Amino acid sequence: MKIDNILEDLKAITQEILDNQLKTHKNECPNNITDLVFLE
């Protein structure tokens, strides 16, 4: 599996979680939330 496919899958999973389970908090996150999480 290519890294691009893995990244696309991760993006899709993250989007699904945001859309289905965290939709009330979705707009409260900064645009760079992923960077902030991984920097921690």
PDB file of all heavy atoms in Angstrom:
ATOM      1  N   MET A   1       0.855  -1.187   0.000  1.00  0.00           N
ATOM      2  CA  MET A   1       0.000   0.000   0.000  1.00  0.00           C
ATOM      3  C   MET A   1       0.893   1.239   0.000  1.00  0.00           C
ATOM      4  O   MET A   1       1.796   1.365   0.799  1.00  0.00           O
ATOM      5  CB  MET A   1      -0.906  -0.035   1.218  1.00  0.00           C
ATOM      6  CG  MET A   1      -1.951   1.041   1.239  1.00  0.00           C
ATOM      7  SD  MET A   1      -3.076   0.867   2.638  1.00  0.00           S
ATOM      8  CE  MET A   1      -4.576   0.598   1.769  1.00  0.00           C
ATOM      9  N   LYS A   2       0.635   2.135  -0.882  1.00  0.00           N
ATOM     10  CA  LYS A   2       1.431   3.350  -0.979  1.00  0.00           C
ATOM     11  C   LYS A   2       1.076   4.311   0.142  1.00  0.00           C
ATOM     12  O   LYS A   2      -0.032   4.312   0.669  1.00  0.00           O
ATOM     13  CB  LYS A   2       1.191   4.033  -2.314  1.00  0.00           C
ATOM     14  CG  LYS A   2       1.742   3.289  -3.494  1.00  0.00           C
ATOM     15  CD  LYS A   2       1.526   4.094  -4.759  1.00  0.00           C
ATOM     16  CE  LYS A   2       2.142   3.430  -5.946  1.00  0.00           C
ATOM     17  NZ  LYS A   2       1.992   4.229  -7.151  1.00  0.00           N
ATOM     18  N   ILE A   3       2.041   5.151   0.490  1.00  0.00           N
ATOM     19  CA  ILE A   3       1.833   6.129   1.558  1.00  0.00           C
ATOM     20  C   ILE A   3       0.676   7.075   1.218  1.00  0.00           C
ATOM     21  O   ILE A   3      -0.076   7.475   2.105  1.00  0.00           O
ATOM     22  CB  ILE A   3       3.134   6.909   1.865  1.00  0.00           C
ATOM     23  CG1 ILE A   3       2.996   7.751   3.131  1.00  0.00           C
ATOM     24  CG2 ILE A   3       3.534   7.795   0.710  1.00  0.00           C
ATOM     25  CD1 ILE A   3       3.029   6.981   4.398  1.00  0.00           C
ATOM     26  N   ASP A   4       0.517   7.401  -0.053  1.00  0.00           N
ATOM     27  CA  ASP A   4      -0.587   8.284  -0.456  1.00  0.00           C
ATOM     28  C   ASP A   4      -1.934   7.650  -0.141  1.00  0.00           C
ATOM     29  O   ASP A   4      -2.857   8.331   0.307  1.00  0.00           O
ATOM     30  CB  ASP A   4      -0.517   8.603  -1.946  1.00  0.00           C
ATOM     31  CG  ASP A   4       0.680   9.473  -2.306  1.00  0.00           C
ATOM     32  OD1 ASP A   4       1.188  10.179  -1.418  1.00  0.00           O
ATOM     33  OD2 ASP A   4       1.098   9.442  -3.468  1.00  0.00           O
ATOM     34  N   ASN A   5      -2.048   6.349  -0.354  1.00  0.00           N
ATOM     35  CA  ASN A   5      -3.295   5.643  -0.055  1.00  0.00           C
ATOM     36  C   ASN A   5      -3.556   5.636   1.447  1.00  0.00           C
ATOM     37  O   ASN A   5      -4.703   5.801   1.881  1.00  0.00           O
ATOM     38  CB  ASN A   5      -3.245   4.214  -0.580  1.00  0.00           C
ATOM     39  CG  ASN A   5      -3.228   4.149  -2.091  1.00  0.00           C
ATOM     40  OD1 ASN A   5      -3.525   5.118  -2.766  1.00  0.00           O
ATOM     41  ND2 ASN A   5      -2.862   3.006  -2.619  1.00  0.00           N
ATOM     42  N   ILE A   6      -2.500   5.431   2.211  1.00  0.00           N
ATOM     43  CA  ILE A   6      -2.642   5.420   3.671  1.00  0.00           C
ATOM     44  C   ILE A   6      -3.093   6.792   4.155  1.00  0.00           C
ATOM     45  O   ILE A   6      -4.002   6.899   4.989  1.00  0.00           O
ATOM     46  CB  ILE A   6      -1.325   5.002   4.351  1.00  0.00           C
ATOM     47  CG1 ILE A   6      -1.008   3.548   4.008  1.00  0.00           C
ATOM     48  CG2 ILE A   6      -1.401   5.200   5.853  1.00  0.00           C
ATOM     49  CD1 ILE A   6       0.377   3.098   4.424  1.00  0.00           C
ATOM     50  N   LEU A   7      -2.478   7.836   3.630  1.00  0.00           N
ATOM     51  CA  LEU A   7      -2.852   9.198   4.037  1.00  0.00           C
ATOM     52  C   LEU A   7      -4.289   9.519   3.663  1.00  0.00           C
ATOM     53  O   LEU A   7      -5.015  10.141   4.445  1.00  0.00           O
ATOM     54  CB  LEU A   7      -1.893  10.215   3.422  1.00  0.00           C
ATOM     55  CG  LEU A   7      -0.465  10.172   3.946  1.00  0.00           C
ATOM     56  CD1 LEU A   7       0.412  11.144   3.160  1.00  0.00           C
ATOM     57  CD2 LEU A   7      -0.414  10.485   5.430  1.00  0.00           C
ATOM     58  N   GLU A   8      -4.709   9.090   2.490  1.00  0.00           N
ATOM     59  CA  GLU A   8      -6.094   9.316   2.066  1.00  0.00           C
ATOM     60  C   GLU A   8      -7.063   8.564   2.977  1.00  0.00           C
ATOM     61  O   GLU A   8      -8.113   9.089   3.343  1.00  0.00           O
ATOM     62  CB  GLU A   8      -6.295   8.904   0.609  1.00  0.00           C
ATOM     63  CG  GLU A   8      -5.696   9.874  -0.375  1.00  0.00           C
ATOM     64  CD  GLU A   8      -6.310  11.259  -0.292  1.00  0.00           C
ATOM     65  OE1 GLU A   8      -7.543  11.373  -0.172  1.00  0.00           O
ATOM     66  OE2 GLU A   8      -5.545  12.236  -0.340  1.00  0.00           O
ATOM     67  N   ASP A   9      -6.711   7.344   3.351  1.00  0.00           N
ATOM     68  CA  ASP A   9      -7.560   6.561   4.262  1.00  0.00           C
ATOM     69  C   ASP A   9      -7.661   7.242   5.617  1.00  0.00           C
ATOM     70  O   ASP A   9      -8.754   7.332   6.189  1.00  0.00           O
ATOM     71  CB  ASP A   9      -7.016   5.148   4.439  1.00  0.00           C
ATOM     72  CG  ASP A   9      -7.195   4.278   3.204  1.00  0.00           C
ATOM     73  OD1 ASP A   9      -7.959   4.677   2.294  1.00  0.00           O
ATOM     74  OD2 ASP A   9      -6.559   3.210   3.154  1.00  0.00           O
ATOM     75  N   LEU A  10      -6.537   7.722   6.142  1.00  0.00           N
ATOM     76  CA  LEU A  10      -6.548   8.412   7.428  1.00  0.00           C
ATOM     77  C   LEU A  10      -7.380   9.687   7.370  1.00  0.00           C
ATOM     78  O   LEU A  10      -8.129  10.001   8.298  1.00  0.00           O
ATOM     79  CB  LEU A  10      -5.122   8.745   7.879  1.00  0.00           C
ATOM     80  CG  LEU A  10      -4.297   7.579   8.373  1.00  0.00           C
ATOM     81  CD1 LEU A  10      -2.862   8.015   8.623  1.00  0.00           C
ATOM     82  CD2 LEU A  10      -4.892   6.994   9.639  1.00  0.00           C
ATOM     83  N   LYS A  11      -7.260  10.399   6.263  1.00  0.00           N
ATOM     84  CA  LYS A  11      -8.042  11.617   6.083  1.00  0.00           C
ATOM     85  C   LYS A  11      -9.544  11.300   6.061  1.00  0.00           C
ATOM     86  O   LYS A  11     -10.344  11.989   6.693  1.00  0.00           O
ATOM     87  CB  LYS A  11      -7.629  12.320   4.789  1.00  0.00           C
ATOM     88  CG  LYS A  11      -8.317  13.625   4.558  1.00  0.00           C
ATOM     89  CD  LYS A  11      -7.796  14.289   3.288  1.00  0.00           C
ATOM     90  CE  LYS A  11      -8.524  15.576   3.031  1.00  0.00           C
ATOM     91  NZ  LYS A  11      -8.069  16.232   1.793  1.00  0.00           N
ATOM     92  N   ALA A  12      -9.904  10.246   5.356  1.00  0.00           N
ATOM     93  CA  ALA A  12     -11.312   9.847   5.267  1.00  0.00           C
ATOM     94  C   ALA A  12     -11.854   9.419   6.632  1.00  0.00           C
ATOM     95  O   ALA A  12     -12.977   9.777   6.996  1.00  0.00           O
ATOM     96  CB  ALA A  12     -11.473   8.720   4.255  1.00  0.00           C
ATOM     97  N   ILE A  13     -11.055   8.663   7.378  1.00  0.00           N
ATOM     98  CA  ILE A  13     -11.481   8.225   8.712  1.00  0.00           C
ATOM     99  C   ILE A  13     -11.658   9.426   9.633  1.00  0.00           C
ATOM    100  O   ILE A  13     -12.658   9.529  10.357  1.00  0.00           O
ATOM    101  CB  ILE A  13     -10.465   7.228   9.298  1.00  0.00           C
ATOM    102  CG1 ILE A  13     -10.506   5.917   8.523  1.00  0.00           C
ATOM    103  CG2 ILE A  13     -10.727   6.982  10.785  1.00  0.00           C
ATOM    104  CD1 ILE A  13      -9.335   4.992   8.821  1.00  0.00           C
ATOM    105  N   THR A  14     -10.699  10.337   9.599  1.00  0.00           N
ATOM    106  CA  THR A  14     -10.786  11.537  10.435  1.00  0.00           C
ATOM    107  C   THR A  14     -12.009  12.370  10.073  1.00  0.00           C
ATOM    108  O   THR A  14     -12.733  12.839  10.951  1.00  0.00           O
ATOM    109  CB  THR A  14      -9.513  12.386  10.280  1.00  0.00           C
ATOM    110  OG1 THR A  14      -8.381  11.586  10.616  1.00  0.00           O
ATOM    111  CG2 THR A  14      -9.551  13.611  11.169  1.00  0.00           C
ATOM    112  N   GLN A  15     -12.256  12.533   8.780  1.00  0.00           N
ATOM    113  CA  GLN A  15     -13.415  13.303   8.333  1.00  0.00           C
ATOM    114  C   GLN A  15     -14.710  12.640   8.774  1.00  0.00           C
ATOM    115  O   GLN A  15     -15.640  13.311   9.212  1.00  0.00           O
ATOM    116  CB  GLN A  15     -13.393  13.465   6.810  1.00  0.00           C
ATOM    117  CG  GLN A  15     -14.396  14.475   6.310  1.00  0.00           C
ATOM    118  CD  GLN A  15     -14.080  15.883   6.782  1.00  0.00           C
ATOM    119  OE1 GLN A  15     -12.967  16.340   6.672  1.00  0.00           O
ATOM    120  NE2 GLN A  15     -15.066  16.550   7.319  1.00  0.00           N
ATOM    121  N   GLU A  16     -14.761  11.325   8.700  1.00  0.00           N
ATOM    122  CA  GLU A  16     -15.956  10.595   9.120  1.00  0.00           C
ATOM    123  C   GLU A  16     -16.218  10.781  10.618  1.00  0.00           C
ATOM    124  O   GLU A  16     -17.353  11.001  11.044  1.00  0.00           O
ATOM    125  CB  GLU A  16     -15.806   9.117   8.799  1.00  0.00           C
ATOM    126  CG  GLU A  16     -17.034   8.305   9.122  1.00  0.00           C
ATOM    127  CD  GLU A  16     -16.885   6.846   8.731  1.00  0.00           C
ATOM    128  OE1 GLU A  16     -16.109   6.544   7.819  1.00  0.00           O
ATOM    129  OE2 GLU A  16     -17.576   6.023   9.347  1.00  0.00           O
ATOM    130  N   ILE A  17     -15.166  10.714  11.417  1.00  0.00           N
ATOM    131  CA  ILE A  17     -15.317  10.928  12.860  1.00  0.00           C
ATOM    132  C   ILE A  17     -15.809  12.341  13.128  1.00  0.00           C
ATOM    133  O   ILE A  17     -16.735  12.549  13.919  1.00  0.00           O
ATOM    134  CB  ILE A  17     -13.988  10.665  13.589  1.00  0.00           C
ATOM    135  CG1 ILE A  17     -13.645   9.179  13.542  1.00  0.00           C
ATOM    136  CG2 ILE A  17     -14.051  11.160  15.038  1.00  0.00           C
ATOM    137  CD1 ILE A  17     -12.240   8.848  14.001  1.00  0.00           C
ATOM    138  N   LEU A  18     -15.211  13.324  12.473  1.00  0.00           N
ATOM    139  CA  LEU A  18     -15.637  14.712  12.670  1.00  0.00           C
ATOM    140  C   LEU A  18     -17.085  14.916  12.242  1.00  0.00           C
ATOM    141  O   LEU A  18     -17.861  15.578  12.938  1.00  0.00           O
ATOM    142  CB  LEU A  18     -14.727  15.662  11.886  1.00  0.00           C
ATOM    143  CG  LEU A  18     -13.352  15.918  12.475  1.00  0.00           C
ATOM    144  CD1 LEU A  18     -12.509  16.705  11.483  1.00  0.00           C
ATOM    145  CD2 LEU A  18     -13.448  16.651  13.800  1.00  0.00           C
ATOM    146  N   ASP A  19     -17.449  14.353  11.105  1.00  0.00           N
ATOM    147  CA  ASP A  19     -18.802  14.552  10.584  1.00  0.00           C
ATOM    148  C   ASP A  19     -19.865  13.829  11.398  1.00  0.00           C
ATOM    149  O   ASP A  19     -20.966  14.340  11.581  1.00  0.00           O
ATOM    150  CB  ASP A  19     -18.883  14.082   9.128  1.00  0.00           C
ATOM    151  CG  ASP A  19     -18.125  14.990   8.180  1.00  0.00           C
ATOM    152  OD1 ASP A  19     -17.805  16.124   8.575  1.00  0.00           O
ATOM    153  OD2 ASP A  19     -17.850  14.544   7.056  1.00  0.00           O
ATOM    154  N   ASN A  20     -19.552  12.634  11.889  1.00  0.00           N
ATOM    155  CA  ASN A  20     -20.569  11.811  12.533  1.00  0.00           C
ATOM    156  C   ASN A  20     -20.585  11.907  14.051  1.00  0.00           C
ATOM    157  O   ASN A  20     -21.645  11.826  14.656  1.00  0.00           O
ATOM    158  CB  ASN A  20     -20.397  10.346  12.125  1.00  0.00           C
ATOM    159  CG  ASN A  20     -20.633  10.145  10.652  1.00  0.00           C
ATOM    160  OD1 ASN A  20     -21.440  10.816  10.049  1.00  0.00           O
ATOM    161  ND2 ASN A  20     -19.907   9.215  10.064  1.00  0.00           N
ATOM    162  N   GLN A  21     -19.436  12.049  14.677  1.00  0.00           N
ATOM    163  CA  GLN A  21     -19.387  11.969  16.122  1.00  0.00           C
ATOM    164  C   GLN A  21     -19.004  13.273  16.805  1.00  0.00           C
ATOM    165  O   GLN A  21     -19.346  13.485  17.957  1.00  0.00           O
ATOM    166  CB  GLN A  21     -18.418  10.859  16.534  1.00  0.00           C
ATOM    167  CG  GLN A  21     -18.897   9.507  16.045  1.00  0.00           C
ATOM    168  CD  GLN A  21     -17.886   8.404  16.303  1.00  0.00           C
ATOM    169  OE1 GLN A  21     -16.804   8.649  16.801  1.00  0.00           O
ATOM    170  NE2 GLN A  21     -18.243   7.195  15.961  1.00  0.00           N
ATOM    171  N   LEU A  22     -18.298  14.120  16.106  1.00  0.00           N
ATOM    172  CA  LEU A  22     -17.830  15.357  16.742  1.00  0.00           C
ATOM    173  C   LEU A  22     -18.318  16.601  16.010  1.00  0.00           C
ATOM    174  O   LEU A  22     -17.711  17.652  16.101  1.00  0.00           O
ATOM    175  CB  LEU A  22     -16.287  15.357  16.796  1.00  0.00           C
ATOM    176  CG  LEU A  22     -15.656  14.223  17.587  1.00  0.00           C
ATOM    177  CD1 LEU A  22     -14.153  14.255  17.432  1.00  0.00           C
ATOM    178  CD2 LEU A  22     -16.028  14.307  19.055  1.00  0.00           C
ATOM    179  N   LYS A  23     -19.419  16.458  15.279  1.00  0.00           N
ATOM    180  CA  LYS A  23     -19.865  17.577  14.447  1.00  0.00           C
ATOM    181  C   LYS A  23     -20.172  18.836  15.243  1.00  0.00           C
ATOM    182  O   LYS A  23     -20.029  19.930  14.730  1.00  0.00           O
ATOM    183  CB  LYS A  23     -21.058  17.167  13.587  1.00  0.00           C
ATOM    184  CG  LYS A  23     -22.271  16.701  14.335  1.00  0.00           C
ATOM    185  CD  LYS A  23     -23.317  16.200  13.372  1.00  0.00           C
ATOM    186  CE  LYS A  23     -24.338  15.386  14.117  1.00  0.00           C
ATOM    187  NZ  LYS A  23     -25.239  14.692  13.236  1.00  0.00           N
ATOM    188  N   THR A  24     -20.532  18.708  16.510  1.00  0.00           N
ATOM    189  CA  THR A  24     -20.807  19.907  17.303  1.00  0.00           C
ATOM    190  C   THR A  24     -19.532  20.660  17.658  1.00  0.00           C
ATOM    191  O   THR A  24     -19.576  21.848  17.939  1.00  0.00           O
ATOM    192  CB  THR A  24     -21.556  19.561  18.605  1.00  0.00           C
ATOM    193  OG1 THR A  24     -20.769  18.639  19.363  1.00  0.00           O
ATOM    194  CG2 THR A  24     -22.906  18.928  18.308  1.00  0.00           C
ATOM    195  N   HIS A  25     -18.395  19.985  17.609  1.00  0.00           N
ATOM    196  CA  HIS A  25     -17.119  20.610  17.947  1.00  0.00           C
ATOM    197  C   HIS A  25     -16.258  20.917  16.731  1.00  0.00           C
ATOM    198  O   HIS A  25     -15.209  21.535  16.870  1.00  0.00           O
ATOM    199  CB  HIS A  25     -16.311  19.691  18.871  1.00  0.00           C
ATOM    200  CG  HIS A  25     -17.041  19.331  20.119  1.00  0.00           C
ATOM    201  ND1 HIS A  25     -17.323  20.238  21.104  1.00  0.00           N
ATOM    202  CD2 HIS A  25     -17.566  18.155  20.530  1.00  0.00           C
ATOM    203  CE1 HIS A  25     -17.980  19.639  22.075  1.00  0.00           C
ATOM    204  NE2 HIS A  25     -18.142  18.370  21.747  1.00  0.00           N
ATOM    205  N   LYS A  26     -16.696  20.490  15.572  1.00  0.00           N
ATOM    206  CA  LYS A  26     -15.879  20.585  14.359  1.00  0.00           C
ATOM    207  C   LYS A  26     -15.404  22.005  14.082  1.00  0.00           C
ATOM    208  O   LYS A  26     -14.243  22.225  13.778  1.00  0.00           O
ATOM    209  CB  LYS A  26     -16.673  20.058  13.167  1.00  0.00           C
ATOM    210  CG  LYS A  26     -15.890  20.043  11.879  1.00  0.00           C
ATOM    211  CD  LYS A  26     -16.724  19.450  10.756  1.00  0.00           C
ATOM    212  CE  LYS A  26     -15.996  19.471   9.458  1.00  0.00           C
ATOM    213  NZ  LYS A  26     -16.808  18.948   8.369  1.00  0.00           N
ATOM    214  N   ASN A  27     -16.262  22.977  14.199  1.00  0.00           N
ATOM    215  CA  ASN A  27     -15.899  24.353  13.866  1.00  0.00           C
ATOM    216  C   ASN A  27     -15.141  25.064  14.981  1.00  0.00           C
ATOM    217  O   ASN A  27     -14.686  26.180  14.796  1.00  0.00           O
ATOM    218  CB  ASN A  27     -17.149  25.140  13.487  1.00  0.00           C
ATOM    219  CG  ASN A  27     -17.753  24.614  12.195  1.00  0.00           C
ATOM    220  OD1 ASN A  27     -17.049  24.184  11.307  1.00  0.00           O
ATOM    221  ND2 ASN A  27     -19.068  24.627  12.107  1.00  0.00           N
ATOM    222  N   GLU A  28     -14.997  24.410  16.121  1.00  0.00           N
ATOM    223  CA  GLU A  28     -14.257  25.006  17.226  1.00  0.00           C
ATOM    224  C   GLU A  28     -12.762  24.713  17.151  1.00  0.00           C
ATOM    225  O   GLU A  28     -11.980  25.310  17.866  1.00  0.00           O
ATOM    226  CB  GLU A  28     -14.811  24.481  18.558  1.00  0.00           C
ATOM    227  CG  GLU A  28     -16.248  24.900  18.812  1.00  0.00           C
ATOM    228  CD  GLU A  28     -16.816  24.266  20.063  1.00  0.00           C
ATOM    229  OE1 GLU A  28     -16.046  23.730  20.878  1.00  0.00           O
ATOM    230  OE2 GLU A  28     -18.042  24.298  20.219  1.00  0.00           O
ATOM    231  N   CYS A  29     -12.368  23.786  16.293  1.00  0.00           N
ATOM    232  CA  CYS A  29     -10.959  23.395  16.178  1.00  0.00           C
ATOM    233  C   CYS A  29     -10.224  24.354  15.255  1.00  0.00           C
ATOM    234  O   CYS A  29     -10.749  24.752  14.226  1.00  0.00           O
ATOM    235  CB  CYS A  29     -10.839  21.985  15.603  1.00  0.00           C
ATOM    236  SG  CYS A  29     -11.520  20.712  16.662  1.00  0.00           S
ATOM    237  N   PRO A  30      -8.974  24.670  15.594  1.00  0.00           N
ATOM    238  CA  PRO A  30      -8.182  25.482  14.661  1.00  0.00           C
ATOM    239  C   PRO A  30      -7.825  24.664  13.428  1.00  0.00           C
ATOM    240  O   PRO A  30      -7.840  23.430  13.458  1.00  0.00           O
ATOM    241  CB  PRO A  30      -6.923  25.823  15.469  1.00  0.00           C
ATOM    242  CG  PRO A  30      -6.848  24.803  16.550  1.00  0.00           C
ATOM    243  CD  PRO A  30      -8.254  24.356  16.818  1.00  0.00           C
ATOM    244  N   ASN A  31      -7.499  25.330  12.354  1.00  0.00           N
ATOM    245  CA  ASN A  31      -7.179  24.643  11.104  1.00  0.00           C
ATOM    246  C   ASN A  31      -5.970  23.728  11.231  1.00  0.00           C
ATOM    247  O   ASN A  31      -5.864  22.736  10.530  1.00  0.00           O
ATOM    248  CB  ASN A  31      -6.922  25.655   9.988  1.00  0.00           C
ATOM    249  CG  ASN A  31      -8.197  26.341   9.552  1.00  0.00           C
ATOM    250  OD1 ASN A  31      -9.275  25.827   9.741  1.00  0.00           O
ATOM    251  ND2 ASN A  31      -8.056  27.514   8.977  1.00  0.00           N
ATOM    252  N   ASN A  32      -5.053  24.063  12.120  1.00  0.00           N
ATOM    253  CA  ASN A  32      -3.834  23.266  12.269  1.00  0.00           C
ATOM    254  C   ASN A  32      -3.922  22.299  13.449  1.00  0.00           C
ATOM    255  O   ASN A  32      -2.913  21.952  14.045  1.00  0.00           O
ATOM    256  CB  ASN A  32      -2.625  24.179  12.416  1.00  0.00           C
ATOM    257  CG  ASN A  32      -2.660  24.994  13.689  1.00  0.00           C
ATOM    258  OD1 ASN A  32      -3.710  25.178  14.303  1.00  0.00           O
ATOM    259  ND2 ASN A  32      -1.519  25.503  14.080  1.00  0.00           N
ATOM    260  N   ILE A  33      -5.103  21.815  13.757  1.00  0.00           N
ATOM    261  CA  ILE A  33      -5.293  20.924  14.905  1.00  0.00           C
ATOM    262  C   ILE A  33      -4.434  19.667  14.810  1.00  0.00           C
ATOM    263  O   ILE A  33      -3.862  19.216  15.806  1.00  0.00           O
ATOM    264  CB  ILE A  33      -6.786  20.556  15.088  1.00  0.00           C
ATOM    265  CG1 ILE A  33      -7.005  19.806  16.404  1.00  0.00           C
ATOM    266  CG2 ILE A  33      -7.315  19.747  13.926  1.00  0.00           C
ATOM    267  CD1 ILE A  33      -6.804  20.617  17.633  1.00  0.00           C
ATOM    268  N   THR A  34      -4.284  19.112  13.615  1.00  0.00           N
ATOM    269  CA  THR A  34      -3.469  17.904  13.455  1.00  0.00           C
ATOM    270  C   THR A  34      -2.027  18.185  13.830  1.00  0.00           C
ATOM    271  O   THR A  34      -1.393  17.414  14.555  1.00  0.00           O
ATOM    272  CB  THR A  34      -3.559  17.376  12.011  1.00  0.00           C
ATOM    273  OG1 THR A  34      -4.927  17.159  11.698  1.00  0.00           O
ATOM    274  CG2 THR A  34      -2.776  16.099  11.837  1.00  0.00           C
ATOM    275  N   ASP A  35      -1.512  19.295  13.361  1.00  0.00           N
ATOM    276  CA  ASP A  35      -0.133  19.674  13.691  1.00  0.00           C
ATOM    277  C   ASP A  35       0.024  19.852  15.195  1.00  0.00           C
ATOM    278  O   ASP A  35       1.010  19.391  15.774  1.00  0.00           O
ATOM    279  CB  ASP A  35       0.257  20.968  12.991  1.00  0.00           C
ATOM    280  CG  ASP A  35       0.303  20.838  11.482  1.00  0.00           C
ATOM    281  OD1 ASP A  35       0.520  19.701  10.999  1.00  0.00           O
ATOM    282  OD2 ASP A  35       0.143  21.854  10.794  1.00  0.00           O
ATOM    283  N   LEU A  36      -0.935  20.491  15.822  1.00  0.00           N
ATOM    284  CA  LEU A  36      -0.856  20.727  17.258  1.00  0.00           C
ATOM    285  C   LEU A  36      -0.877  19.429  18.036  1.00  0.00           C
ATOM    286  O   LEU A  36      -0.123  19.265  18.999  1.00  0.00           O
ATOM    287  CB  LEU A  36      -2.012  21.630  17.704  1.00  0.00           C
ATOM    288  CG  LEU A  36      -1.999  23.052  17.148  1.00  0.00           C
ATOM    289  CD1 LEU A  36      -3.283  23.774  17.538  1.00  0.00           C
ATOM    290  CD2 LEU A  36      -0.788  23.805  17.627  1.00  0.00           C
ATOM    291  N   VAL A  37      -1.714  18.497  17.628  1.00  0.00           N
ATOM    292  CA  VAL A  37      -1.795  17.202  18.306  1.00  0.00           C
ATOM    293  C   VAL A  37      -0.484  16.442  18.178  1.00  0.00           C
ATOM    294  O   VAL A  37       0.061  15.947  19.159  1.00  0.00           O
ATOM    295  CB  VAL A  37      -2.968  16.360  17.763  1.00  0.00           C
ATOM    296  CG1 VAL A  37      -2.900  14.932  18.254  1.00  0.00           C
ATOM    297  CG2 VAL A  37      -4.298  16.995  18.148  1.00  0.00           C
ATOM    298  N   PHE A  38       0.038  16.377  16.970  1.00  0.00           N
ATOM    299  CA  PHE A  38       1.256  15.604  16.762  1.00  0.00           C
ATOM    300  C   PHE A  38       2.488  16.288  17.353  1.00  0.00           C
ATOM    301  O   PHE A  38       3.450  15.607  17.731  1.00  0.00           O
ATOM    302  CB  PHE A  38       1.454  15.275  15.283  1.00  0.00           C
ATOM    303  CG  PHE A  38       0.571  14.143  14.837  1.00  0.00           C
ATOM    304  CD1 PHE A  38      -0.589  14.385  14.140  1.00  0.00           C
ATOM    305  CD2 PHE A  38       0.897  12.837  15.158  1.00  0.00           C
ATOM    306  CE1 PHE A  38      -1.413  13.356  13.735  1.00  0.00           C
ATOM    307  CE2 PHE A  38       0.073  11.782  14.766  1.00  0.00           C
ATOM    308  CZ  PHE A  38      -1.074  12.050  14.050  1.00  0.00           C
ATOM    309  N   LEU A  39       2.480  17.593  17.470  1.00  0.00           N
ATOM    310  CA  LEU A  39       3.590  18.279  18.131  1.00  0.00           C
ATOM    311  C   LEU A  39       3.635  17.983  19.623  1.00  0.00           C
ATOM    312  O   LEU A  39       4.700  17.977  20.235  1.00  0.00           O
ATOM    313  CB  LEU A  39       3.516  19.780  17.875  1.00  0.00           C
ATOM    314  CG  LEU A  39       3.918  20.219  16.478  1.00  0.00           C
ATOM    315  CD1 LEU A  39       3.623  21.714  16.299  1.00  0.00           C
ATOM    316  CD2 LEU A  39       5.382  19.935  16.203  1.00  0.00           C
ATOM    317  N   GLU A  40       2.469  17.742  20.208  1.00  0.00           N
ATOM    318  CA  GLU A  40       2.428  17.393  21.623  1.00  0.00           C
ATOM    319  C   GLU A  40       3.061  16.041  21.859  1.00  0.00           C
ATOM    320  O   GLU A  40       3.720  15.776  22.771  1.00  0.00           O
ATOM    321  CB  GLU A  40       0.998  17.390  22.146  1.00  0.00           C
ATOM    322  CG  GLU A  40       0.449  18.775  22.322  1.00  0.00           C
ATOM    323  CD  GLU A  40       1.224  19.614  23.336  1.00  0.00           C
ATOM    324  OE1 GLU A  40       1.599  19.105  24.405  1.00  0.00           O
ATOM    325  OE2 GLU A  40       1.467  20.789  23.041  1.00  0.00           O
TER     326      GLU A  40
END
